[in-house]
Amino acid sequence: MQLQKSGKVHYFSSQLLAAPGISAQGFTTRHEGVSRPPYNSLNLGLSTQDSCHSVEGNRSLLARAFGTRLERLVSVTQVHGADLLVLDEPNEDFSHFQKLECDGIVTNQPGVMIGICVADCVPILLLDPVKRVIAALHAGWKGTAQGIARKGVDAMVTVFDSDPSTILASIGPAIGPCCYEVDAPVAEAFRTGTIPFESIAKASGPGKWRLDLTEANRNQLFRAGLEEKNVEASSLCVSCEKDLFFSYRRDKGETGRQMGFIMLQD
């Protein structure tokens, strides 16, 4: 991934997803927005205590940077689950989906920027360049334990007839195991799934583990049928990189949100 700038927006762009037919994709940083501390400055999360006017201004800034408008930026109310919004029909204004509670968006609609907000959790972007389908997924520990990455791929296959072997995936910056310690309830949630917990976590003390959420989601994508060459993952830890990213855990909950976003060419 490379740090780039479009308009005033600084973002990490995926080289893997830089395919013909994609007009925008990447993972934003915290720079160049209008929000004031502690949300400074490109806070894109409406679930924070930041001014809604500042957040809408920042979202408009992101949309304009890639040649679209705020009404064409689709996000949802994220609830740390594994439900998905599927958009398969044209619509002039997608703003009403903001109140829908789910944690991923899948679409084949061109000219629609889909995005999910994160501040530690794993942002995942999917692209099927053959069927022209995209997805943006929010994978916290609960969503990861419930298999949201696999469900995103399954939705592309079931609804849009995608072939998993042609799907490309980019996993953006998230909190790393260096800064992410979890307890027994989290471990138990993963042990009831299909991923061996010991393969994605290391013991750090009695009843404590360092969890690698990025690796957990990589594992899910492989199990869903994606080829290893078609999956890339950022090594940046958002908690360590304070100058670049917001982090909910590092900032004790009082912080902004960056966004993973992707849009098919209109």
Order of alpha helices (4+ residues) and beta strands (2+ residues): beta-beta-beta-alpha-beta-beta-beta-beta-beta-beta-alpha-alpha-beta-beta-alpha-beta-beta-alpha-beta-beta
